[in-house]
Amino acid sequence: MRGDRLVSILLLLQTHGQMTAKELSERLEVSERTIYRDMEALSGTGIPVVAERGKNGGWSLLEDYQTDLTGLKESEIRALFVSPSAHLLDDLGLTRTSEEARNKLIASIPLIYRESAKDVWNRIHIDTSSWRKQKEKRASLEVIKEAIWTENKLTITYQRADGNTDDRTVSPLGLVAKGDLWYLIASKENGDIRNYRASRIQSAVPLEETFERPKKFNLAQYWNSSTQAFIKKLPSYEVKVEVTASTLSRLTFTGRFARVLEIGDRRNKEWIPVTLSFDTEEEAKGYLLGFADQVKVIEPKELHQRILELAEAAVAFYRQEK
Protein backbone atom coordinates (compact mmCIF):
# COMPACT_ATOMS: atom_id res chain seq x y z
CA MET A 1 0.00 0.00 0.00
CA ARG A 2 2.76 2.47 0.92
CA GLY A 3 4.66 1.72 -2.28
CA ASP A 4 1.54 2.51 -4.34
CA ARG A 5 1.06 5.74 -2.38
CA LEU A 6 4.65 6.88 -2.97
CA VAL A 7 4.19 6.28 -6.69
CA SER A 8 0.93 8.27 -6.58
CA ILE A 9 2.64 11.19 -4.78
CA LEU A 10 5.40 11.22 -7.37
CA LEU A 11 2.96 11.27 -10.28
CA LEU A 12 0.76 13.95 -8.64
CA LEU A 13 3.76 16.24 -8.11
CA GLN A 14 4.95 15.64 -11.65
CA THR A 15 1.49 16.51 -12.98
CA HIS A 16 0.57 19.48 -10.77
CA GLY A 17 3.98 21.00 -10.08
CA GLN A 18 3.42 21.91 -6.43
CA MET A 19 0.99 20.59 -3.83
CA THR A 20 0.58 21.12 -0.10
CA ALA A 21 0.58 18.32 2.44
CA LYS A 22 -3.12 19.03 2.99
CA GLU A 23 -3.91 18.66 -0.73
CA LEU A 24 -1.96 15.42 -0.97
CA SER A 25 -3.56 13.99 2.17
CA GLU A 26 -7.05 14.73 0.81
CA ARG A 27 -6.25 13.19 -2.57
CA LEU A 28 -4.75 10.04 -1.06
CA GLU A 29 -7.11 9.86 1.96
CA VAL A 30 -4.37 9.72 4.60
CA SER A 31 -3.26 12.09 7.36
CA GLU A 32 -0.87 14.98 6.77
CA ARG A 33 1.55 13.30 9.19
CA THR A 34 1.62 10.27 6.88
CA ILE A 35 2.39 12.55 3.91
CA TYR A 36 5.36 14.06 5.75
CA ARG A 37 6.71 10.55 6.45
CA ASP A 38 6.19 9.60 2.81
CA MET A 39 8.13 12.68 1.68
CA GLU A 40 11.04 11.65 3.89
CA ALA A 41 10.90 8.19 2.33
CA LEU A 42 10.94 9.62 -1.20
CA SER A 43 13.85 11.88 -0.36
CA GLY A 44 15.72 8.91 1.14
CA THR A 45 15.48 7.01 -2.16
CA GLY A 46 17.13 9.87 -4.04
CA ILE A 47 14.00 11.52 -5.45
CA PRO A 48 14.68 15.32 -5.48
CA VAL A 49 11.67 16.42 -3.42
CA VAL A 50 11.71 20.11 -2.47
CA ALA A 51 9.74 21.63 0.42
CA GLU A 52 8.87 25.32 0.29
CA ARG A 53 7.60 26.93 3.48
CA GLY A 54 5.21 29.83 3.82
CA LYS A 55 1.65 30.72 2.81
CA ASN A 56 2.12 29.73 -0.83
CA GLY A 57 4.49 26.87 -0.08
CA GLY A 58 4.19 23.15 -0.60
CA TRP A 59 5.98 20.13 -1.97
CA SER A 60 7.39 19.91 -5.48
CA LEU A 61 10.00 18.05 -7.50
CA LEU A 62 13.31 19.66 -8.42
CA GLU A 63 12.87 21.71 -11.60
CA ASP A 64 13.26 19.70 -14.83
CA TYR A 65 13.09 16.39 -12.94
CA GLN A 66 10.96 13.83 -14.77
CA THR A 67 10.37 10.17 -14.06
CA ASP A 68 9.67 7.62 -16.75
CA LEU A 69 7.66 5.62 -14.20
CA THR A 70 4.89 3.70 -16.00
CA GLY A 71 4.12 1.03 -13.42
CA LEU A 72 0.38 0.86 -13.94
CA LYS A 73 -1.54 -1.69 -11.92
CA GLU A 74 -3.81 -4.13 -13.76
CA SER A 75 -6.94 -2.46 -12.38
CA GLU A 76 -5.69 0.92 -13.63
CA ILE A 77 -5.08 -0.55 -17.09
CA ARG A 78 -8.64 -1.88 -17.14
CA ALA A 79 -9.95 1.57 -16.21
CA LEU A 80 -8.06 3.10 -19.14
CA PHE A 81 -9.46 0.63 -21.65
CA VAL A 82 -13.15 0.66 -20.73
CA SER A 83 -14.91 1.45 -23.99
CA PRO A 84 -16.30 5.02 -24.19
CA SER A 85 -19.72 5.75 -25.64
CA ALA A 86 -19.42 5.10 -29.38
CA HIS A 87 -22.20 7.42 -30.50
CA LEU A 88 -20.94 10.32 -28.35
CA LEU A 89 -17.47 9.90 -29.87
CA ASP A 90 -19.14 9.93 -33.27
CA ASP A 91 -20.90 13.21 -32.41
CA LEU A 92 -17.51 14.71 -31.56
CA GLY A 93 -15.83 13.27 -34.66
CA LEU A 94 -13.40 11.30 -32.50
CA THR A 95 -14.31 7.68 -33.25
CA ARG A 96 -11.26 6.89 -35.37
CA THR A 97 -8.94 9.01 -33.21
CA SER A 98 -10.09 7.13 -30.10
CA GLU A 99 -9.37 3.76 -31.71
CA GLU A 100 -5.91 4.88 -32.79
CA ALA A 101 -5.15 6.23 -29.30
CA ARG A 102 -6.21 2.95 -27.68
CA ASN A 103 -3.99 0.98 -30.07
CA LYS A 104 -1.04 3.18 -29.15
CA LEU A 105 -1.79 2.71 -25.45
CA ILE A 106 -1.86 -1.06 -25.88
CA ALA A 107 1.52 -0.97 -27.63
CA SER A 108 3.00 1.04 -24.74
CA ILE A 109 2.02 -1.25 -21.85
CA PRO A 110 3.93 -4.37 -20.76
CA LEU A 111 3.28 -7.48 -22.86
CA ILE A 112 1.92 -9.37 -19.85
CA TYR A 113 -1.02 -6.93 -19.61
CA ARG A 114 -1.84 -6.48 -23.31
CA GLU A 115 -4.28 -9.36 -23.68
CA SER A 116 -6.03 -8.33 -20.46
CA ALA A 117 -6.42 -4.78 -21.79
CA LYS A 118 -7.86 -5.98 -25.10
CA ASP A 119 -10.24 -8.28 -23.26
CA VAL A 120 -11.83 -5.29 -21.50
CA TRP A 121 -13.46 -4.32 -24.83
CA ASN A 122 -15.17 -7.70 -25.01
CA ARG A 123 -16.39 -7.67 -21.41
CA ILE A 124 -17.56 -4.08 -20.87
CA HIS A 125 -19.36 -1.91 -23.42
CA ILE A 126 -20.99 1.44 -22.66
CA ASP A 127 -24.01 2.56 -24.70
CA THR A 128 -25.59 5.83 -23.59
CA SER A 129 -28.15 6.00 -26.39
CA SER A 130 -31.86 5.52 -25.67
CA TRP A 131 -33.88 2.46 -26.76
CA ARG A 132 -35.92 4.54 -29.16
CA LYS A 133 -33.20 6.30 -31.09
CA GLN A 134 -34.26 9.75 -32.16
CA LYS A 135 -31.31 11.70 -33.43
CA GLU A 136 -31.52 15.30 -32.27
CA LYS A 137 -30.75 18.00 -34.79
CA ARG A 138 -27.44 19.53 -33.81
CA ALA A 139 -26.50 21.49 -36.93
CA SER A 140 -24.31 23.93 -34.98
CA LEU A 141 -22.32 21.35 -33.03
CA GLU A 142 -19.24 21.56 -35.27
CA VAL A 143 -19.13 25.36 -34.98
CA ILE A 144 -19.55 25.12 -31.20
CA LYS A 145 -16.75 22.55 -30.83
CA GLU A 146 -14.34 24.71 -32.82
CA ALA A 147 -15.19 27.84 -30.81
CA ILE A 148 -14.58 26.00 -27.53
CA TRP A 149 -11.01 25.16 -28.59
CA THR A 150 -10.22 28.53 -30.20
CA GLU A 151 -11.95 30.50 -27.40
CA ASN A 152 -13.97 32.61 -29.81
CA LYS A 153 -17.25 34.15 -28.76
CA LEU A 154 -20.43 32.97 -30.46
CA THR A 155 -23.68 34.57 -31.47
CA ILE A 156 -26.36 31.89 -31.12
CA THR A 157 -30.02 31.84 -32.04
CA TYR A 158 -31.64 29.89 -29.23
CA GLN A 159 -35.15 28.46 -29.00
CA ARG A 160 -36.52 28.74 -25.49
CA ALA A 161 -38.84 26.17 -23.89
CA ASP A 162 -41.86 28.27 -24.84
CA GLY A 163 -40.94 28.03 -28.53
CA ASN A 164 -39.78 31.64 -28.94
CA THR A 165 -36.25 32.40 -30.14
CA ASP A 166 -33.71 35.11 -29.40
CA ASP A 167 -30.10 35.93 -30.26
CA ARG A 168 -27.42 35.79 -27.60
CA THR A 169 -23.67 36.41 -27.51
CA VAL A 170 -21.91 33.83 -25.36
CA SER A 171 -18.44 32.58 -24.48
CA PRO A 172 -18.44 28.77 -24.97
CA LEU A 173 -16.72 26.98 -22.07
CA GLY A 174 -17.50 23.33 -22.78
CA LEU A 175 -19.87 20.59 -23.93
CA VAL A 176 -21.60 18.10 -21.62
CA ALA A 177 -23.37 14.91 -22.70
CA LYS A 178 -26.33 13.97 -20.48
CA GLY A 179 -27.44 10.56 -21.70
CA ASP A 180 -27.52 11.10 -25.46
CA LEU A 181 -28.26 14.85 -25.23
CA TRP A 182 -25.60 17.53 -25.63
CA TYR A 183 -25.53 20.78 -23.65
CA LEU A 184 -23.39 23.83 -24.32
CA ILE A 185 -22.02 25.44 -21.16
CA ALA A 186 -21.31 29.10 -21.83
CA SER A 187 -20.92 32.40 -20.01
CA LYS A 188 -23.05 35.44 -20.85
CA GLU A 189 -21.78 38.97 -21.28
CA ASN A 190 -22.34 39.65 -17.56
CA GLY A 191 -20.28 36.60 -16.58
CA ASP A 192 -23.21 34.36 -15.58
CA ILE A 193 -22.76 30.75 -16.72
CA ARG A 194 -25.75 29.03 -18.35
CA ASN A 195 -26.65 25.68 -19.94
CA TYR A 196 -28.00 25.56 -23.50
CA ARG A 197 -29.48 22.41 -25.01
CA ALA A 198 -27.58 21.92 -28.27
CA SER A 199 -30.65 20.81 -30.23
CA ARG A 200 -32.31 24.16 -29.49
CA ILE A 201 -29.41 26.16 -30.92
CA GLN A 202 -30.78 26.93 -34.37
CA SER A 203 -27.63 28.70 -35.54
CA ALA A 204 -24.20 29.55 -34.18
CA VAL A 205 -21.89 32.15 -35.73
CA PRO A 206 -18.31 32.52 -34.46
CA LEU A 207 -17.09 36.06 -33.80
CA GLU A 208 -13.54 37.33 -34.27
CA GLU A 209 -13.60 38.45 -30.65
CA THR A 210 -11.99 35.97 -28.28
CA PHE A 211 -12.50 35.54 -24.53
CA GLU A 212 -10.46 34.43 -21.54
CA ARG A 213 -11.65 31.31 -19.77
CA PRO A 214 -12.23 31.72 -16.01
CA LYS A 215 -9.06 30.35 -14.42
CA LYS A 216 -10.86 28.45 -11.68
CA PHE A 217 -13.67 27.09 -13.88
CA ASN A 218 -14.01 23.29 -13.66
CA LEU A 219 -16.53 21.86 -16.11
CA ALA A 220 -17.28 18.65 -14.19
CA GLN A 221 -17.71 20.46 -10.87
CA TYR A 222 -19.92 23.11 -12.45
CA TRP A 223 -22.15 20.50 -14.12
CA ASN A 224 -22.53 18.54 -10.90
CA SER A 225 -23.59 21.62 -8.90
CA SER A 226 -25.85 22.79 -11.73
CA THR A 227 -27.53 19.38 -11.88
CA GLN A 228 -28.10 19.30 -8.13
CA ALA A 229 -29.61 22.80 -8.19
CA PHE A 230 -31.89 21.80 -11.07
CA ILE A 231 -33.10 18.68 -9.25
CA LYS A 232 -33.93 20.70 -6.13
CA LYS A 233 -36.09 23.05 -8.17
CA LEU A 234 -38.07 20.29 -9.88
CA PRO A 235 -41.78 20.31 -8.93
CA SER A 236 -43.08 17.31 -7.03
CA TYR A 237 -46.62 15.97 -6.72
CA GLU A 238 -46.85 12.92 -4.42
CA VAL A 239 -49.64 10.36 -4.75
CA LYS A 240 -50.50 7.32 -2.64
CA VAL A 241 -52.17 4.52 -4.55
CA GLU A 242 -53.02 0.84 -4.26
CA VAL A 243 -52.23 -1.37 -7.24
CA THR A 244 -52.93 -4.94 -8.26
CA ALA A 245 -50.02 -7.37 -8.06
CA SER A 246 -49.96 -7.79 -11.84
CA THR A 247 -49.63 -4.02 -12.33
CA LEU A 248 -46.78 -3.53 -9.85
CA SER A 249 -44.09 -4.67 -12.30
CA ARG A 250 -45.31 -2.10 -14.84
CA LEU A 251 -45.02 0.68 -12.26
CA THR A 252 -41.43 -0.19 -11.42
CA PHE A 253 -40.47 0.29 -15.06
CA THR A 254 -41.99 3.75 -15.30
CA GLY A 255 -39.70 6.33 -16.74
CA ARG A 256 -40.34 9.94 -17.56
CA PHE A 257 -43.61 10.73 -15.77
CA ALA A 258 -43.88 8.64 -12.60
CA ARG A 259 -41.26 7.79 -10.02
CA VAL A 260 -41.82 5.01 -7.49
CA LEU A 261 -40.88 6.31 -4.02
CA GLU A 262 -42.05 3.43 -1.85
CA ILE A 263 -43.69 0.02 -2.17
CA GLY A 264 -45.61 -1.18 0.86
CA ASP A 265 -46.47 -4.62 2.22
CA ARG A 266 -46.89 -7.16 -0.59
CA ARG A 267 -48.42 -9.87 1.56
CA ASN A 268 -51.90 -8.71 0.63
CA LYS A 269 -51.96 -10.23 -2.85
CA GLU A 270 -54.99 -8.28 -4.00
CA TRP A 271 -53.90 -4.66 -3.47
CA ILE A 272 -50.39 -3.34 -2.78
CA PRO A 273 -49.80 0.20 -1.41
CA VAL A 274 -47.39 2.31 -3.49
CA THR A 275 -46.23 5.93 -3.20
CA LEU A 276 -45.60 7.68 -6.52
CA SER A 277 -44.18 11.07 -7.41
CA PHE A 278 -45.06 13.17 -10.45
CA ASP A 279 -43.99 16.61 -11.60
CA THR A 280 -47.56 17.92 -11.81
CA GLU A 281 -51.15 16.94 -11.07
CA GLU A 282 -51.88 16.92 -14.82
CA GLU A 283 -49.23 14.25 -15.39
CA ALA A 284 -50.62 12.20 -12.49
CA LYS A 285 -54.20 12.31 -13.84
CA GLY A 286 -53.32 11.19 -17.34
CA TYR A 287 -50.89 8.51 -16.19
CA LEU A 288 -53.11 6.90 -13.55
CA LEU A 289 -56.21 6.98 -15.73
CA GLY A 290 -54.35 4.78 -18.19
CA PHE A 291 -54.35 1.91 -15.66
CA ALA A 292 -58.18 1.89 -15.52
CA ASP A 293 -59.35 -0.38 -12.66
CA GLN A 294 -55.85 -1.66 -11.82
CA VAL A 295 -54.88 1.36 -9.69
CA LYS A 296 -56.83 3.03 -6.86
CA VAL A 297 -55.96 6.58 -5.77
CA ILE A 298 -55.89 6.85 -1.96
CA GLU A 299 -54.36 10.32 -1.47
CA PRO A 300 -54.85 13.13 -2.22
CA LYS A 301 -58.62 12.78 -2.11
CA GLU A 302 -59.21 15.55 -4.65
CA LEU A 303 -57.16 13.65 -7.25
CA HIS A 304 -59.55 10.70 -6.90
CA GLN A 305 -62.45 12.97 -7.84
CA ARG A 306 -60.60 14.64 -10.72
CA ILE A 307 -59.67 11.32 -12.31
CA LEU A 308 -63.33 10.26 -12.00
CA GLU A 309 -64.39 13.44 -13.81
CA LEU A 310 -61.76 12.85 -16.48
CA ALA A 311 -62.95 9.27 -17.00
CA GLU A 312 -66.61 10.35 -17.23
CA ALA A 313 -65.68 13.01 -19.79
CA ALA A 314 -63.83 10.43 -21.88
CA VAL A 315 -66.80 8.01 -21.78
CA ALA A 316 -69.23 10.79 -22.74
CA PHE A 317 -67.02 11.91 -25.61
CA TYR A 318 -66.66 8.47 -27.17
CA ARG A 319 -70.38 7.73 -26.79
CA GLN A 320 -71.10 10.83 -28.84
CA GLU A 321 -68.67 9.63 -31.51
CA LYS A 322 -70.74 6.48 -32.22
N, C-alpha and C positions, 0 to 999 in steps of 0.2 A: 504493500500500500504506500509506504513512504517513498519507494523508488518511483512509483507512478506519479506521486505528488511533486517530487523534485523535477521530473520531466515536464509536468504541467506548468510549474513555476517558470522554468527556463523558456518554454514556448510562449507563455503569456508575456514575459518581459521582452522577448524578441519581437513579439507582435505589437505590443502597446508602448514600448519605449521605457516608460517609467510608471510604476504602480506603488501605492502605499501598502503597508502591512495590513491595514484595514481592508483595502480593496482585494488584496490577495486572499485574506482569510474568508471574506464573504464569497468569493468565487469558488474557493476550494472547500468551504464549509468546515473550517478548522479555526482554532483560536489564534489570535495574533502572536501569542507566545510560541505556538508551534511554528508559525511562519519565521520568526526570528531564529529558531533552532535550525529550520530548514536552510535558511540563508547561510548560517555558519557551516552547515554540511556542504552546500554548493561551493562556498569559498574554499573549503578544505580539499575539495577535489580538483582545484585549479581553475574553476569557472570564475572569470573576472566580474564578480558582482560588486556593484558600487552603491553605497548608502549615502544619501544626501539628506542632511538634517534641515529642519526649519518648516515653515508653514507650507511651502510648495515642494517639500522634499519627498523622498520615496526611494524605492529600490530600482536599479536599472543595471543593464549590462554595459561593460566598457565599450565606448564608442567604436563602431566598425566591427565589433565581435559578432560573428554569426556561427551558428551550429548547423551541421548538416544532419542533425538528428531526425530520423524518420521512423522511429520505432513505434509504429501504430499497433495497437492491440487488435485482435480479431474482431471484437465487438465494434471498435471504431471503424474498421474497414467495412463492416456490414452497413453501418450507418451511412457511410459515404456512397455506397452503391445501391441503396434503396431507390427504386425507380421513381422519378418525379412524374407528375401528371402530364401525360402525353399531349392532351389537347390544349393545356395551358401553354406548354412549350411551343406548340404549333401556333397559337395566337401570338406569341412573342417572336416567332420566326427563329426559334432556337433548337428545333428538333435535331437537325443534323449536327449542329455545333455541340449539343449535349452528348450525342453518341460518340463523337470524336474525342471529347474531353474524357469520357468514361474509359475509352480504349487506351488513352494515354495514361490515365491513372492506373489501369490494370497493369500496363507495361512497367510502371514505376515501382510497384510493390513487390516484396519478396515472392519468389516462385511458389513457396509453400502455401501462400494465401490466395494465389490467383484463382484457382478453381472455386474456392469458397466464395470469393467476391463475385465471380460470374454466376454462381448458383443463386445468389440473392435475387437476381432478375427473374429466375424461374419460381421463386418461392413467395415473393412479395411484389404485388403490382398495385399501384395507386391510380384509381379512376375517380376524378372529382366531377364528372359529368352527370347529369340527371338521367333517369330512366327514359323520360320522354324528351329526347334531344330536340331543342328548339334554338337554333343558332341565333343569338342576338346580333342585330346590326351594329357593327362597330367600325364604321367607315373611317373614323378619325383616329383609330388606334395607332396607326403607323406614325402619323404626325405627332401624336402625344408622346410616343416612345422616344422619338428623335429629340423633341424639345426637353424631355427629362434629362437626357444625357448632355445636350448642348447648353442647358440652363437658359433657354430663350423663353420669354413670356409668350402667352397664347391669348388670342381672342377667340372665345368659344360661344357658339349659339347653343343654349341649353334649354331643354324642355322640362319644365317643372312638373310636379305630380298632378297639378290641375290641368295640364295640357297646354298651357301658355308657354311661350318661349321668350327669352331675352338674351342679350349679348353681354358677356362678362370678360374682363381682362384678368387673367390669373397667372400665377407662377407655379408651374407643375413640379411637384416634389417627388411623386412616386406613383406607382400602380399597385393595387392590391386585388388579388383574386379571392372572392368569397364564394365558395362552391365553384360554379362555372360562370359567375358574373364578375366583370371587371369594374373597379372603381378608380377614378383619378383622385389623388389627394393633392390639393393645390392651395396656395395661399392667395387671398384677395389683396387688393391694393392697400387696405388698412392693416394687413398682417394677419388677419383671422384665417385659420386653416379650415377648409371645408372638404366634404366628400362629394364627388359627382359620379353618378352612374354612367359608365362609358356609353351604354346604348342610348342614352338620352342626349348625348352630345351630337347634335346634328351637323355641326361643322367646327373645325378647329384650324385657325390660321396662325402660323408662327410669326412673331414680330422680330425685328432686328434687335430690339431692346433685350438685354440679358438681365438676370437677377442673381443675387447672392443667396445661396441656401442658408437657412438658419444653422449656425454651427452646432447647436445642441439638439437639433431635430433628429429623432429616431423613428423611422417609419413603423416598425413593429410595435414599439411602445405606444405611439400615437394611435395606431389602429386598435390596439387592445383597449385603451382608455375610451376611445370613441365608441367602440362596440358596447362596452359596459354602460356608458351614459345613454346610448340609444335603447338598450334593453330596459333600463330603469324607467324610461319615459313611455314605454309601450303601454297602451291601455289594457286593462284586464277586467273581464266579466266572468265571475265564477258561478258555476251551476252544479247543483247536486242532483243526480239522477239515479234511477234504478234501471238496470238493463238485464235482458235475458242472457243466459249463459252462452248461447250461440252467437250473440251479438258482441260479447266482450272482446273477442279476438279482433273484430273489425275496428273497435274503438282504439285498441292499442297500436294499430297501424295508421292512425290518423296523422295527417301531416300539417298542412298549412293552417287550417281553421281551428281545430280543437286540439288541446293538449291535456293529456290525462295526468292529473295531479295525485290522485289517490284511488286505490281500489280497495273496497271494504271486504268484509267476511264473505268468502265464497261457499261456505257450507250450505247456505240456503240455495239450492240448485235452481230455484225458479227465478228469483230476482236478486241481483248483486248490486250493492250500492257503489257508485263511482262519483268522484268529483272531477269536473272538467273545467277548463279555462278557455275562454274565447277573447278575442280583442273587443268585440262589440256585441250588444244584444241582437242586432240584425243578423250577424253571423250565426249566433246560437240558434235563433228561430229557424233559419233555413236549414241548418245542419241537422238539428234534432228532428224536424218534421220529416226529413228523409228516411228516418228509421221507423216511421209509422207506429205500430203498436208494440215495437220491440224495446222502446225506451220510455220511461215515465219520468217527467220532471217533478222533483220534490221541492226544490228551492232554486230561485225565488218564486213565490206563489204567483206573482203577476206574470211571469214568463209562461207558466202553465196556461193561463187564460189567453195570452196573446198567441200562443201556438194553436190553441183551439180555434180562435178567430181566424187565423191564417188557414187552417185546414178547412173550416166551413166555407171560406171565401173560394178556396180552390175547388171544392165540391160543387158549389153553386156555379162557378164559371164553366166547368166542364159539362155540367148538366145543360147549360144554355147552348153549348156548342153542338149538342146532338141534333 
